Amino acid sequence: MKLFRFGILIATLLLSTISCFADCGGGSYSVWPKGKTLHPDGFIVIGASGDKFEYGAGIGVKYPAYLICDSVRVKLEVFERHTGDYDMNQVLLKPVTPLKSGAIYELRIDSLPLLESGPQKYNYDLRRSEPCRWKISEINDTQAPVWTAKPHVASKSYVQYGCGPEAHVNFKYQIADSSAFLLRTTVTNSDTKKKTTYCLAASDTLVSVGMYMCGGEFVLKRNVIYEVTFDIIDASGNVTPWIGKPILFTAADKETD
């Protein structure tokens, strides 16, 4: 009877593990800017997670990146690279030579394995994935973004799933800028002093810091005090560094709906 119960326990654990692998299997890329235009002095961000993690880590080094317009290839160089706490990374790329205003450029990553397509955008109108293309805007934004209301904690969430928790802390803020922007977010664990930096795409007034069940930029644990700072980087590459003390926060202390 004991052997039978032990066998049932092992089978249950194996099924649970297989289920987790199924739920968290695969991987994906993310590309920014999300829209159809790129500023003349702009940059591109490529994120990778899951089984795309290795390819993302090699973009710009093992896998050269270019913007292509007709027969012209403009090399993209890495100016920042970040690794998240949990199975995610990103690379920030900028052209080494000026882009032609009004022209349409397509992102190309060389030397990827034969069956690896690399980053793409999804065309919701045509319901299919397509190469990443941008039209270069005529006007460049030269003004740095401005905080009109600095971030503060607006809400928290913590949900325990079978394969791990999903935890986020949402910060509300206001920014004045004529371009889209990212928030270069740096979170420090006050216990371990570990510091993690990642550029987050945010809405006009809200940014979410944390992790999902299968991956995330920042692993948040209960009963730990964290520090966070936010630098603003707009689509033209203008940067507004964080000034002042970091913001202190904690993860939700109990499970939320």
Backbone bond lengths (Angstrom), bond angles and torsions (degrees), N, CA, C in turn:
res aa  C-N    CA-C-N  psi(-1)  N-CA   C-N-CA  omega(-1)  CA-C   N-CA-C  phi
1 M - - - 1.465 - - 1.539 110.78 -
2 K 1.365 116.31 -42.57 1.456 120.00 179.32 1.523 110.87 -61.92
3 L 1.365 116.11 -41.64 1.460 119.65 178.71 1.520 110.85 -63.76
4 F 1.329 116.13 -37.65 1.462 120.43 179.87 1.534 110.28 -64.53
5 R 1.351 115.12 -45.61 1.470 118.82 179.46 1.523 111.12 -64.08
6 F 1.341 115.43 -39.32 1.457 120.01 178.24 1.533 110.43 -62.63
7 G 1.329 116.11 -40.79 1.460 120.78 178.10 1.514 111.70 -63.39
8 I 1.344 116.27 -40.20 1.459 120.23 177.94 1.531 110.81 -63.25
9 L 1.360 115.74 -40.93 1.460 120.94 179.47 1.522 110.84 -62.43
10 I 1.336 116.60 -46.63 1.463 120.94 179.77 1.524 110.92 -61.81
11 A 1.335 116.12 -43.44 1.466 120.38 179.75 1.524 110.80 -62.57
12 T 1.334 116.11 -40.31 1.463 120.05 179.29 1.515 111.14 -63.71
13 L 1.341 116.00 -43.78 1.460 120.25 179.18 1.521 111.40 -63.85
14 L 1.332 116.48 -40.63 1.458 120.44 179.17 1.523 110.97 -64.82
15 L 1.331 116.60 -43.68 1.463 120.11 178.41 1.514 111.43 -63.42
16 S 1.339 116.36 -38.43 1.460 120.74 177.94 1.516 110.79 -64.12
17 T 1.355 116.22 -41.96 1.464 120.91 179.55 1.516 110.62 -64.78
18 I 1.346 116.12 -44.32 1.462 120.59 179.35 1.517 110.49 -61.90
19 S 1.337 115.50 -41.09 1.464 120.12 178.97 1.522 110.99 -61.82
20 C 1.346 116.69 -41.08 1.466 120.36 178.69 1.516 110.97 -63.31
21 F 1.360 116.09 -43.87 1.453 119.13 178.19 1.517 111.02 -61.80
22 A 1.341 116.82 -38.14 1.464 120.48 178.88 1.517 110.80 -66.26
23 D 1.342 116.42 -43.32 1.456 120.28 -179.18 1.525 111.71 -66.86
24 C 1.335 117.08 -35.27 1.458 121.21 -174.70 1.526 112.65 -106.36
25 G 1.318 117.25 10.31 1.455 119.90 -178.20 1.514 112.30 -69.59
26 G 1.334 116.30 164.18 1.453 120.97 178.30 1.509 112.26 81.16
27 G 1.303 115.24 -164.06 1.456 121.67 179.87 1.510 109.08 -171.36
28 S 1.310 116.50 178.99 1.464 119.40 -177.91 1.520 110.41 -157.27
29 Y 1.342 114.38 163.79 1.457 122.68 171.29 1.523 108.94 -109.42
30 S 1.312 116.00 156.16 1.455 121.79 167.13 1.523 107.41 -129.64
31 V 1.327 115.95 148.01 1.465 120.77 -178.11 1.520 109.14 -132.70
32 W 1.313 116.31 137.99 1.462 123.39 176.35 1.510 108.32 -135.53
33 P 1.353 119.41 137.54 1.456 129.17 10.28 1.521 113.56 -70.18
34 K 1.332 114.99 149.17 1.456 121.19 179.16 1.525 112.15 -77.07
35 G 1.337 116.08 -27.67 1.458 120.00 -175.37 1.517 113.49 -78.90
36 K 1.339 115.27 -165.45 1.457 121.54 -173.88 1.524 112.95 -101.09
37 T 1.337 117.30 0.44 1.463 119.20 -178.85 1.523 111.11 -121.37
38 L 1.321 114.82 153.60 1.460 122.76 177.60 1.523 107.18 -131.29
39 H 1.315 116.96 134.09 1.453 120.42 179.45 1.533 110.49 -72.14
40 P 1.324 117.82 150.48 1.472 120.30 -179.82 1.532 113.29 -55.38
41 D 1.330 117.00 -35.24 1.467 121.17 178.06 1.527 111.03 -104.06
42 G 1.315 115.77 22.33 1.459 120.29 -174.74 1.509 114.22 -81.01
43 F 1.315 115.38 -174.51 1.462 122.11 -178.18 1.527 109.06 -146.39
44 I 1.309 115.04 168.72 1.463 122.21 -177.50 1.518 108.52 -124.63
45 V 1.325 116.18 139.54 1.462 121.73 176.80 1.522 108.76 -117.63
46 I 1.329 115.88 128.28 1.462 121.58 175.98 1.519 108.23 -118.52
47 G 1.319 116.45 122.18 1.459 122.00 175.81 1.515 110.43 -106.38
48 A 1.317 116.66 152.54 1.465 121.41 179.78 1.518 109.79 -142.31
49 S 1.326 115.69 143.72 1.467 120.30 -179.98 1.524 109.62 -143.26
50 G 1.331 115.16 164.64 1.462 120.52 176.95 1.515 111.80 60.28
51 D 1.357 116.55 -133.06 1.466 118.59 -176.86 1.537 112.71 -77.04
52 K 1.332 117.46 2.03 1.469 120.78 171.90 1.539 111.47 -93.72
53 F 1.320 116.50 -4.61 1.466 121.96 -174.63 1.535 110.90 -55.42
54 E 1.310 117.24 -47.16 1.472 121.29 -177.18 1.524 111.08 -62.04
55 Y 1.333 116.82 -42.17 1.461 119.84 -179.83 1.532 110.54 -66.54
56 G 1.334 115.90 -42.07 1.462 119.26 178.65 1.517 111.81 -60.31
57 A 1.340 116.36 -40.01 1.462 120.74 -179.61 1.523 111.99 -65.89
58 G 1.341 117.22 -21.90 1.463 120.65 -177.76 1.515 115.06 -98.47
59 I 1.349 117.38 -6.32 1.463 119.72 -179.22 1.526 109.99 -64.28
60 G 1.313 115.32 131.19 1.456 120.71 -178.60 1.507 113.70 90.88
61 V 1.337 116.94 -9.41 1.472 121.33 178.85 1.533 108.57 -126.54
62 K 1.297 116.74 -79.45 1.464 121.31 176.92 1.516 111.31 -70.91
63 Y 1.335 115.43 -32.08 1.465 121.42 -179.06 1.533 108.77 -119.06
64 P 1.340 118.57 93.72 1.465 121.29 -177.69 1.525 111.48 -60.30
65 A 1.329 115.84 145.73 1.463 122.39 -177.83 1.523 110.07 -117.76
66 Y 1.342 115.42 141.84 1.461 121.32 -178.35 1.529 110.24 -141.31
67 L 1.329 115.21 158.84 1.455 122.46 162.81 1.524 106.67 -109.91
68 I 1.334 116.64 130.62 1.459 121.06 -174.35 1.519 110.04 -119.32
69 C 1.316 115.94 131.26 1.466 123.20 174.16 1.526 107.21 -132.81
70 D 1.338 116.15 112.36 1.471 121.52 -173.42 1.529 108.67 55.81
71 S 1.315 117.90 -118.35 1.470 120.29 -178.89 1.521 112.57 -99.64
72 V 1.329 116.68 3.81 1.470 120.62 -177.45 1.521 109.83 -92.38
73 R 1.335 116.20 127.46 1.455 122.49 176.90 1.522 109.35 -113.34
74 V 1.315 115.23 121.51 1.462 120.42 178.21 1.526 108.32 -108.67
75 K 1.315 116.25 118.00 1.453 119.97 -177.71 1.527 110.80 -69.75
76 L 1.326 115.28 142.86 1.455 121.42 174.86 1.522 108.78 -105.31
77 E 1.333 116.40 130.26 1.457 120.16 179.13 1.530 109.74 -108.97
78 V 1.315 114.91 150.53 1.462 121.54 -179.68 1.525 108.96 -80.43
79 F 1.352 116.80 128.06 1.457 118.31 173.07 1.530 112.14 -118.20
80 E 1.329 117.29 -10.52 1.458 121.17 170.04 1.531 108.12 -153.43
81 R 1.317 114.71 149.18 1.476 120.28 173.63 1.521 107.29 -143.86
82 H 1.332 116.49 134.18 1.455 121.45 -177.72 1.526 110.31 -131.39
83 T 1.330 115.03 145.02 1.460 121.78 175.64 1.515 108.69 -120.01
84 G 1.321 116.31 123.73 1.452 120.95 179.18 1.517 111.81 -74.12
85 D 1.312 115.87 172.54 1.459 120.85 -178.53 1.525 112.15 -69.84
86 Y 1.323 118.02 -26.93 1.462 120.13 -168.44 1.525 110.84 -141.19
87 D 1.339 116.43 89.27 1.465 123.46 167.27 1.527 113.86 62.63
88 M 1.332 118.32 35.65 1.458 121.52 177.63 1.527 109.74 -142.48
89 N 1.344 116.12 145.35 1.459 119.89 172.40 1.516 109.22 -146.16
90 Q 1.321 115.72 166.83 1.460 120.27 178.02 1.514 109.69 -150.71
91 V 1.338 114.78 153.42 1.450 121.35 177.74 1.523 107.85 -130.42
92 L 1.334 116.36 137.70 1.458 122.83 177.31 1.521 107.85 -106.78
93 L 1.332 116.42 125.73 1.457 123.06 -172.44 1.522 110.94 -124.09
94 K 1.335 116.28 142.81 1.456 120.00 175.58 1.536 109.25 -136.06
95 P 1.339 116.62 149.88 1.474 120.29 -179.37 1.524 111.33 -66.81
96 V 1.323 115.59 144.58 1.470 119.94 179.00 1.524 111.17 -83.99
97 T 1.342 118.15 -18.56 1.459 122.69 176.26 1.523 108.63 -130.37
98 P 1.354 117.51 157.44 1.463 120.15 -176.70 1.528 112.80 -60.84
99 L 1.328 114.89 148.11 1.461 121.65 176.16 1.522 109.20 -95.69
100 K 1.321 116.38 150.72 1.459 121.98 -176.94 1.519 110.56 -85.24
101 S 1.319 116.75 121.65 1.458 121.33 179.62 1.534 110.44 -60.21
102 G 1.324 115.67 137.41 1.460 121.35 179.79 1.511 114.47 87.28
103 A 1.331 118.22 -16.18 1.461 121.48 -179.53 1.524 110.68 -82.20
104 I 1.323 116.19 157.81 1.460 121.99 177.64 1.525 108.69 -108.39
105 Y 1.316 116.21 125.27 1.460 122.20 -179.10 1.527 109.93 -114.38
106 E 1.323 114.51 146.55 1.468 121.15 179.04 1.529 109.80 -116.30
107 L 1.327 115.65 136.39 1.462 121.13 178.64 1.517 110.46 -74.92
108 R 1.326 115.68 134.00 1.466 120.59 178.39 1.533 109.04 -135.46
109 I 1.321 116.10 131.09 1.470 122.12 175.82 1.523 107.53 -114.40
110 D 1.317 117.68 119.77 1.467 122.19 -177.34 1.520 112.20 -89.30
111 S 1.336 114.32 159.15 1.469 124.27 169.97 1.525 114.41 69.81
112 L 1.338 118.33 13.08 1.460 119.76 174.46 1.531 109.73 -70.10
113 P 1.330 118.41 155.79 1.463 120.41 176.46 1.533 111.80 -55.57
114 L 1.293 116.85 157.33 1.462 123.29 -171.99 1.520 113.29 -53.94
115 L 1.327 117.71 -42.71 1.463 121.09 -175.11 1.530 112.87 -94.85
116 E 1.331 117.13 7.24 1.460 120.64 179.49 1.533 109.57 -99.01
117 S 1.323 116.50 113.93 1.466 120.96 -174.21 1.521 112.73 -79.63
118 G 1.331 117.53 -22.38 1.457 120.24 -177.05 1.519 111.82 81.19
119 P 1.331 117.00 -174.19 1.470 120.70 -176.68 1.527 111.95 -64.10
120 Q 1.324 115.61 139.42 1.458 122.51 175.68 1.523 109.18 -141.29
121 K 1.323 115.74 165.50 1.453 121.56 173.06 1.518 109.67 -109.76
122 Y 1.328 115.58 149.23 1.459 119.27 179.12 1.521 109.49 -96.46
123 N 1.335 115.36 125.52 1.456 121.83 177.19 1.528 108.41 -90.22
124 Y 1.328 116.31 104.81 1.460 120.76 -175.75 1.521 111.84 -70.67
125 D 1.316 117.55 -26.28 1.466 120.08 177.89 1.528 110.99 -70.01
126 L 1.340 115.68 -43.73 1.467 120.68 -179.27 1.522 112.76 -94.02
127 R 1.337 116.77 -7.19 1.464 122.66 178.51 1.529 112.43 57.43
128 R 1.320 114.82 51.07 1.461 119.52 178.46 1.523 109.69 -157.07
129 S 1.331 115.95 159.61 1.459 121.73 175.78 1.516 109.98 -84.23
130 E 1.322 115.67 142.83 1.457 121.76 -178.70 1.514 109.69 -137.45
131 P 1.334 117.57 162.17 1.471 119.41 173.73 1.526 110.96 -59.31
132 C 1.319 116.02 153.08 1.468 121.01 178.51 1.525 109.01 -78.80
133 R 1.322 116.01 121.73 1.467 121.38 179.86 1.523 109.12 -132.04
134 W 1.335 115.59 145.96 1.458 121.80 176.11 1.522 109.91 -138.36
135 K 1.319 115.39 143.31 1.458 121.07 170.34 1.525 107.61 -93.87
136 I 1.318 116.43 132.42 1.464 120.80 -177.00 1.528 108.94 -78.84
137 S 1.309 116.00 124.65 1.458 121.42 -176.40 1.533 110.80 -70.00
138 E 1.322 114.91 157.06 1.463 120.73 -178.21 1.533 111.77 -79.06
139 I 1.318 116.50 -31.15 1.460 121.38 -173.80 1.523 110.13 -114.29
140 N 1.319 116.01 135.59 1.453 120.58 177.96 1.534 110.02 -102.40
141 D 1.314 115.68 145.20 1.459 122.05 178.47 1.532 108.34 -90.33
142 T 1.324 116.77 120.75 1.462 119.87 -177.98 1.525 112.54 -108.54
143 Q 1.330 117.51 0.37 1.454 121.45 -177.67 1.527 111.08 -94.32
144 A 1.309 116.47 130.56 1.469 120.40 178.16 1.531 110.20 -71.70
145 P 1.333 117.24 147.23 1.468 120.47 177.88 1.531 110.95 -64.21
146 V 1.328 115.23 156.64 1.464 121.39 -178.59 1.524 109.42 -130.46
147 W 1.338 116.33 132.32 1.467 120.07 171.98 1.528 108.41 -72.74
148 T 1.314 117.73 124.27 1.462 120.49 169.87 1.527 110.53 -100.71
149 A 1.310 116.48 -18.27 1.469 122.23 170.74 1.525 106.78 -153.78
150 K 1.332 116.84 116.54 1.465 120.49 -176.94 1.537 110.90 -69.31
151 P 1.344 116.36 157.20 1.467 119.56 -175.09 1.529 113.53 -63.28
152 H 1.320 115.07 147.80 1.461 122.28 171.37 1.526 107.72 -145.83
153 V 1.315 116.90 156.04 1.473 121.18 -177.98 1.522 109.21 -67.98
154 A 1.333 115.13 124.83 1.463 120.78 -179.94 1.524 111.88 -104.26
155 S 1.345 116.84 -35.84 1.461 120.05 -179.28 1.521 109.21 -164.27
156 K 1.338 115.02 165.41 1.462 121.80 179.10 1.520 109.19 -137.32
157 S 1.332 115.89 152.60 1.472 120.53 174.91 1.517 109.51 -142.45
158 Y 1.323 116.11 145.02 1.472 122.32 177.34 1.520 107.31 -150.21
159 V 1.329 116.99 116.62 1.463 122.44 -179.97 1.518 108.37 -129.11
160 Q 1.321 117.09 127.47 1.463 121.93 179.84 1.519 109.65 -92.96
161 Y 1.334 116.17 118.35 1.459 121.77 176.47 1.524 109.35 -106.37
162 G 1.322 116.19 173.21 1.462 120.61 -177.50 1.512 113.40 -62.03
163 C 1.336 116.69 -32.93 1.463 120.45 -177.44 1.520 112.80 -99.02
164 G 1.316 117.15 2.25 1.456 119.59 179.31 1.508 111.01 142.66
165 P 1.338 116.52 172.49 1.463 120.54 -176.32 1.530 112.64 -85.49
166 E 1.320 114.92 158.34 1.462 123.07 168.01 1.517 106.50 -117.73
167 A 1.318 116.68 119.48 1.465 120.61 -173.62 1.518 109.99 -135.39
168 H 1.337 116.59 130.57 1.458 121.60 178.18 1.524 110.69 -141.23
169 V 1.311 114.60 147.92 1.461 121.86 169.29 1.528 106.12 -122.20
170 N 1.328 116.24 125.17 1.457 121.67 -175.38 1.528 110.31 -101.30
171 F 1.337 114.88 129.12 1.462 121.58 -178.74 1.528 109.33 -110.47
172 K 1.312 115.22 133.42 1.455 121.22 177.81 1.523 109.39 -103.67
173 Y 1.333 117.20 145.51 1.456 122.12 -175.66 1.529 108.69 -161.42
174 Q 1.324 116.53 178.96 1.457 122.88 171.60 1.526 108.94 -141.79
175 I 1.334 115.77 136.22 1.460 122.22 -178.57 1.520 108.76 -132.39
176 A 1.328 116.61 138.36 1.456 122.12 174.09 1.526 108.85 -103.74
177 D 1.337 116.69 115.86 1.460 121.57 177.42 1.523 108.38 -164.48
178 S 1.324 116.41 149.61 1.463 120.28 -178.92 1.524 112.62 -90.49
179 S 1.325 117.64 -2.81 1.468 122.20 -178.99 1.518 110.75 -118.55
180 A 1.329 114.99 163.00 1.462 119.68 168.73 1.522 108.63 -64.43
181 F 1.327 116.94 159.63 1.467 119.18 -176.38 1.515 111.08 -149.01
182 L 1.317 114.11 162.58 1.461 123.84 171.46 1.520 108.32 -118.07
183 L 1.334 115.65 158.42 1.457 120.38 173.69 1.531 108.10 -112.66
184 R 1.339 115.39 112.76 1.465 119.90 175.21 1.530 106.40 -76.57
185 T 1.323 114.41 105.05 1.460 122.04 -169.06 1.523 109.87 -103.81
186 T 1.330 116.49 127.36 1.465 121.58 178.57 1.516 108.68 -120.25
187 V 1.339 115.40 119.24 1.468 121.95 -179.55 1.523 108.60 -113.07
188 T 1.335 116.00 131.77 1.460 122.19 179.36 1.521 109.75 -118.80
189 N 1.329 115.67 127.86 1.470 121.80 174.95 1.531 107.78 -79.74
190 S 1.329 117.56 118.73 1.465 120.68 -175.12 1.522 112.64 -68.46
191 D 1.343 117.61 -22.32 1.462 120.81 178.81 1.529 111.91 -79.36
192 T 1.333 116.01 -51.57 1.461 120.72 -175.01 1.528 113.17 -93.64
193 K 1.338 116.36 -14.41 1.465 123.57 -175.74 1.528 112.32 67.45
194 K 1.330 116.85 10.42 1.462 119.85 177.18 1.523 109.61 -67.19
195 K 1.330 115.96 134.04 1.453 122.01 -177.64 1.526 109.16 -118.44
196 T 1.333 117.09 129.31 1.458 122.18 179.50 1.523 108.72 -126.01
197 T 1.342 115.87 132.77 1.461 121.62 178.42 1.521 109.82 -119.11
198 Y 1.334 115.90 137.46 1.468 121.38 178.59 1.515 108.04 -154.65
199 C 1.323 116.97 141.54 1.467 120.97 177.85 1.525 109.27 -89.39
200 L 1.316 115.70 120.83 1.459 121.92 -176.05 1.520 110.70 -105.58
201 A 1.322 114.97 133.21 1.460 119.95 169.54 1.525 107.20 -78.40
202 A 1.316 115.91 132.20 1.458 119.63 -173.87 1.521 109.75 -130.73
203 S 1.310 115.46 163.13 1.457 120.04 172.71 1.528 108.67 -77.91
204 D 1.315 116.86 -177.01 1.462 119.87 -179.42 1.526 112.53 -64.78
205 T 1.335 116.63 -24.33 1.469 118.91 -173.04 1.528 114.36 -135.51
206 L 1.346 119.14 -0.96 1.472 119.88 -173.35 1.519 110.70 -143.96
207 V 1.339 116.15 137.03 1.456 121.52 173.46 1.522 108.34 -131.45
208 S 1.344 115.75 140.41 1.457 121.70 -177.27 1.522 109.84 -109.75
209 V 1.337 116.10 124.73 1.462 122.79 -178.17 1.522 108.61 -111.58
210 G 1.352 117.47 125.24 1.454 118.35 178.81 1.506 113.60 157.89
211 M 1.340 115.26 -146.29 1.461 121.34 -173.21 1.527 110.12 -147.23
212 Y 1.349 113.63 157.83 1.458 121.25 172.43 1.522 108.74 -104.67
213 M 1.313 116.61 178.34 1.459 120.90 -177.66 1.534 111.54 -60.28
214 C 1.341 116.38 -37.66 1.461 120.15 -172.44 1.524 113.81 -106.45
215 G 1.306 118.19 5.55 1.452 120.33 -179.85 1.509 110.91 164.68
216 G 1.317 115.63 167.05 1.456 117.98 178.97 1.508 112.29 174.14
217 E 1.327 114.78 159.08 1.456 120.14 -179.83 1.519 111.53 -70.63
218 F 1.338 116.85 -37.87 1.461 121.15 -174.06 1.531 109.68 -135.47
219 V 1.327 116.41 120.38 1.467 121.25 174.98 1.526 108.23 -82.75
220 L 1.327 115.99 120.96 1.460 121.92 -179.60 1.525 109.82 -111.01
221 K 1.325 115.16 125.65 1.464 120.72 178.78 1.515 110.09 -110.05
222 R 1.301 115.06 151.62 1.467 119.65 177.48 1.524 110.83 -69.25
223 N 1.308 115.36 154.22 1.473 123.06 175.46 1.527 112.97 62.51
224 V 1.324 115.83 27.62 1.463 121.41 175.27 1.519 107.85 -124.61
225 I 1.332 116.20 136.18 1.457 120.67 175.75 1.530 108.56 -91.93
226 Y 1.311 115.79 129.50 1.461 121.68 179.28 1.527 109.90 -114.06
227 E 1.342 114.40 154.66 1.455 121.68 171.69 1.525 108.22 -115.22
228 V 1.324 117.46 142.14 1.457 120.07 178.97 1.524 110.37 -138.64
229 T 1.337 115.37 141.73 1.460 122.20 171.26 1.523 108.44 -129.19
230 F 1.321 116.07 155.23 1.461 122.00 -178.58 1.526 110.02 -130.81
231 D 1.332 117.12 118.32 1.465 121.72 167.63 1.532 107.20 -95.74
232 I 1.318 117.34 142.99 1.460 120.89 177.04 1.527 109.02 -98.62
233 I 1.329 117.33 130.63 1.464 122.77 174.20 1.523 107.10 -125.18
234 D 1.326 117.51 116.52 1.461 117.42 -179.38 1.529 110.85 -91.82
235 A 1.329 115.61 175.33 1.465 121.48 -171.01 1.523 113.49 -66.02
236 S 1.334 117.68 -14.73 1.466 120.79 176.22 1.525 112.44 -95.99
237 G 1.332 115.73 2.06 1.458 119.70 178.64 1.507 114.63 89.94
238 N 1.339 118.33 5.11 1.462 120.82 175.59 1.523 109.61 -72.27
239 V 1.316 116.67 134.46 1.461 121.50 -174.90 1.528 110.36 -119.45
240 T 1.328 115.37 134.42 1.454 122.13 170.24 1.520 107.91 -115.82
241 P 1.342 117.91 103.27 1.472 120.14 -178.36 1.529 111.35 -68.83
242 W 1.316 114.63 154.87 1.465 120.39 175.45 1.523 109.26 -69.06
243 I 1.316 116.36 135.13 1.465 122.14 176.65 1.530 108.10 -124.32
244 G 1.308 115.93 133.05 1.456 120.11 179.45 1.515 112.42 108.50
245 K 1.311 115.70 -173.78 1.456 121.32 -177.46 1.529 111.31 -73.35
246 P 1.342 116.83 151.09 1.461 119.36 174.35 1.530 110.86 -64.05
247 I 1.326 115.37 159.00 1.463 121.75 175.47 1.528 108.08 -88.41
248 L 1.320 117.41 129.50 1.458 121.48 177.04 1.528 109.41 -90.03
249 F 1.346 115.72 139.37 1.464 119.64 176.90 1.517 110.57 -156.05
250 T 1.312 116.31 165.33 1.464 123.39 175.27 1.523 108.91 -132.11
251 A 1.334 115.68 160.62 1.465 119.97 172.28 1.530 109.22 -72.29
252 A 1.317 115.55 164.50 1.464 119.89 176.77 1.530 109.08 -57.83
253 D 1.334 117.45 137.34 1.462 121.06 -175.37 1.522 112.25 -86.77
254 K 1.326 118.08 -4.44 1.465 121.03 175.40 1.522 109.00 -149.25
255 E 1.301 115.23 163.01 1.463 120.01 -177.65 1.513 110.70 -67.67
256 T 1.332 115.94 139.11 1.450 122.32 179.39 1.530 109.80 -111.72
257 D 1.318 116.36 166.33 1.467 120.50 179.67 1.519 110.74 -75.17
